[in-house]
Amino acid sequence: MHIQNSIDLKGATGKNYTFDLFSKSAQLPENGGIYILTYCHPRGHVAGLQVNTLHIGTADNLNSAVADFREDTTMQEKSWNYTGIISLEEKDIRLEYLQDLTGAHSHFPGYHDPVPINIKSNNISPEESFL
């Protein structure tokens, strides 16, 4: 699948947060940050990518936190295929950002209507796009 390298989510305050986008099977950094589990699919030639959020969280180790979900049948049933991350070590700032994001998107966690996003155009390598 042709996929972008990053997505932007808008928080309740109007601030944009840029998440780097990885396939669900990708090795993630082992540092702290915020992550979103998503189901992504193309909307058409010009329309770009449709991103449906499934879960959002924070962790001291992004790779370990997301790895725990790989065995979760609920996430598999919800078609989780991509993970967005913001690397951020400062816990206070992570919680502030998470509160802003969940304030704007109060349906986290869970599968619902797509969250409005802005897509930044870049490509993930073909190896990373296979799940």
C-alpha positions as CSV (number, residue, x, y, z in Angstrom):
1,M,0.0,0.0,0.0
2,H,1.2,3.5,-0.8
3,I,1.3,5.3,2.6
4,Q,2.7,8.6,3.9
5,N,5.4,8.9,6.5
6,S,3.5,11.2,8.8
7,I,0.0,12.4,9.8
8,D,-1.2,15.5,11.7
9,L,-3.8,15.3,14.4
10,K,-5.3,18.5,15.9
11,G,-5.8,18.8,19.6
12,A,-8.7,20.5,21.5
13,T,-6.6,23.7,21.8
14,G,-6.1,23.8,18.0
15,K,-2.5,22.7,18.2
16,N,-1.3,20.3,15.5
17,Y,0.6,17.1,16.5
18,T,2.7,15.4,13.8
19,F,3.0,11.6,14.2
20,D,5.6,9.6,12.3
21,L,3.7,6.6,10.7
22,F,5.0,3.0,10.8
23,S,3.5,-0.3,9.7
24,K,2.2,-2.3,12.7
25,S,5.1,-4.8,12.4
26,A,7.8,-2.2,12.4
27,Q,10.4,-1.9,15.1
28,L,9.7,1.3,17.0
29,P,12.1,3.4,19.0
30,E,12.6,2.3,22.6
31,N,12.3,5.9,23.9
32,G,9.3,7.6,25.5
33,G,6.5,9.2,23.6
34,I,2.9,9.2,22.4
35,Y,1.5,6.5,20.1
36,I,-1.7,6.0,18.1
37,L,-2.9,2.7,16.7
38,T,-4.7,3.2,13.4
39,Y,-6.4,1.5,10.5
40,C,-5.3,3.2,7.3
41,H,-6.5,2.7,3.7
42,P,-6.3,4.8,0.5
43,R,-9.3,7.0,-0.3
44,G,-8.5,7.3,-4.0
45,H,-5.9,8.6,-6.4
46,V,-6.1,12.3,-5.3
47,A,-7.9,12.1,-2.0
48,G,-5.0,10.6,-0.1
49,L,-5.2,8.3,3.0
50,Q,-8.1,7.6,5.3
51,V,-6.9,7.1,8.9
52,N,-9.2,5.6,11.5
53,T,-7.9,5.8,15.1
54,L,-8.2,2.7,17.3
55,H,-6.3,3.7,20.4
56,I,-4.0,6.4,21.8
57,G,-1.6,6.2,24.7
58,T,1.8,7.2,26.1
59,A,4.7,5.1,27.1
60,D,8.3,5.2,28.5
61,N,9.2,2.7,25.8
62,L,7.2,3.0,22.6
63,N,8.4,-0.3,21.1
64,S,7.4,-2.3,24.2
65,A,4.0,-0.6,24.6
66,V,3.0,-1.2,21.0
67,A,4.4,-4.7,21.0
68,D,1.9,-5.6,23.7
69,F,-1.0,-4.8,21.3
70,R,0.4,-7.2,18.6
71,E,-1.1,-10.1,20.4
72,D,-4.4,-8.3,21.2
73,T,-7.2,-10.0,19.2
74,T,-9.4,-6.9,19.7
75,M,-6.9,-4.8,17.8
76,Q,-6.6,-7.5,15.1
77,E,-10.3,-7.6,14.7
78,K,-10.3,-3.8,14.3
79,S,-7.8,-4.1,11.4
80,W,-5.0,-2.2,13.1
81,N,-2.3,-1.9,10.4
82,Y,-0.3,1.3,11.2
83,T,1.1,3.0,14.3
84,G,1.8,6.7,14.6
85,I,4.4,8.0,17.2
86,I,5.7,11.2,18.6
87,S,9.0,10.6,20.4
88,L,9.0,12.7,23.6
89,E,10.9,11.8,26.8
90,E,9.3,14.5,29.1
91,K,6.4,12.8,30.9
92,D,4.7,16.0,31.9
93,I,4.6,17.3,28.3
94,R,3.5,13.8,27.0
95,L,0.5,13.9,29.4
96,E,-0.3,17.5,28.4
97,Y,-0.3,16.5,24.7
98,L,-2.3,13.4,25.4
99,Q,-4.9,15.4,27.3
100,D,-5.1,17.9,24.4
101,L,-5.5,15.1,21.8
102,T,-8.1,13.1,23.8
103,G,-10.0,16.3,24.5
104,A,-10.4,16.9,20.8
105,H,-11.0,13.2,20.0
106,S,-12.8,12.0,23.1
107,H,-13.6,8.7,21.4
108,F,-10.1,7.3,22.2
109,P,-9.6,4.4,22.7
110,G,-11.9,2.5,20.4
111,Y,-12.9,2.2,16.8
112,H,-15.1,4.9,15.4
113,D,-15.6,7.3,12.6
114,P,-12.3,8.7,11.2
115,V,-10.5,11.5,12.9
116,P,-10.0,14.6,10.7
117,I,-6.3,14.7,9.8
118,N,-3.9,16.4,7.5
119,I,-1.6,14.1,5.5
120,K,2.1,14.9,4.8
121,S,3.2,13.2,1.6
122,N,6.1,10.9,1.8
123,N,6.5,7.2,1.1
124,I,7.3,4.3,3.4
125,S,9.5,1.7,1.7
126,P,7.8,-1.3,0.1
127,E,9.3,-3.6,2.8
128,E,7.6,-1.5,5.5
129,S,4.2,-1.4,3.8
130,F,3.7,-5.2,4.0
131,L,2.0,-6.3,7.2
